[in-house]
Amino acid sequence: MRGHLLPTFGDSQLAAIKPREIREWDRKMVGTLGDGTRAVVFAHLKSILNAAVDDEKIGKNPCLARSVIAPRPIQRKVIPWKAEIVSAIQAGIQKRYSPMVALGAGCGMRQGEILGISPDDVDFDGGWLHIVRQVKIVRDRLVFGLPKSDRDRRVPLPDSVAELLRTHIEEFPPVKVTLPWENPASNERVTVRLAFTTTRQSVINRNTFNAKSWHPALRSAGVTPSRSTGMHALRHFYASSLLDAGESIKALSEYLGHANPGFTLRYYTHLMPSSEGRTRKAIDDLFRSSENSDGPEGEPDGLATA
């Protein structure tokens, strides 16, 4: 707002903002801001003008004019890690943090959700993991908060991950940690028995963890630390594994905590196995099954031949 919207539109009357001004403003941002940042700034302006339409301050949103082309970030294709890479990273990280890799790769959890997990959230008997909070940084302070999109969820807990968690909890007993909820200035405090803490038994700061634990583990596995090789890459491994096994986009979207299945489909569609082979096999199996079972009057049972 301060850097990219107010300098151009701050002194303008709402009704004076026309598609021409928006096109010129966006053109000036090309080469100055990255495509992703341009898209975010444009979305903010669009939201503000949508609110102005709702409040009947203006008749139309100029951002929606046909002549205005909304900037879009370049969608880079996700290239998931192989299982050998994930195993090497898990072997290269400190023992007290090893199950964190399994939770990312085996349950699709975000980093903040892993840092906020409690044994109280785990249904070992039923085989479910309830994701109800995350640890995040707000104004340089650590707080508890709802998962992204303000939605809790539950995901299937594989037996292999459950066993790692059980062993971890026995060796590194949970520690009660009290943090503000969402807003560091709020008086609301929440106490949680965290499954993962520092060697000083305090909440883990993701920046410190990345620098001292995650990046060294990546290097030990032959992976160069970068924005694309953060712990989020474990979610891509999880998604690709489920799609390869035939899981539906709807279920995967729920397990990942996405706002809607459409986003999941757009993001991971290139990882979905080719359907042509499965289609041929399904129909071939159906015909072969019918041919091997004679129905009334000698016709195949289920599919009649022309």
Buried (B, 14 or more C-beta within 10 A) or exposed (E): EEEBBEEBBEEEEBEEBEBEBBBEBBEEBEEEBEBEBBBBBBEEBBEBBBEBBEEEEBEEBBBEBEEBEEBEEEEEEBEBBEEEBBBBBBEBBEEBBBBBBBBBBBBBBBBBBBBBBBBEBBEBEEEBBBBBBBBBEEEEEBBBBBBBEEEBBBBBBBEEBBEBBBEBBEEBEBBEBEBBBBEBEEEEEBEBBBBBBBEEEEBBBBEEBBEEBBBBBBEEBEBEBEEEBBBEBBBBBBBBBBBEEEEEBEBBBBBBBBEEBEEBBEBBEEBEEEEEEEEEEEEEEEEEEBEEEEEEEEEBEEEEEE
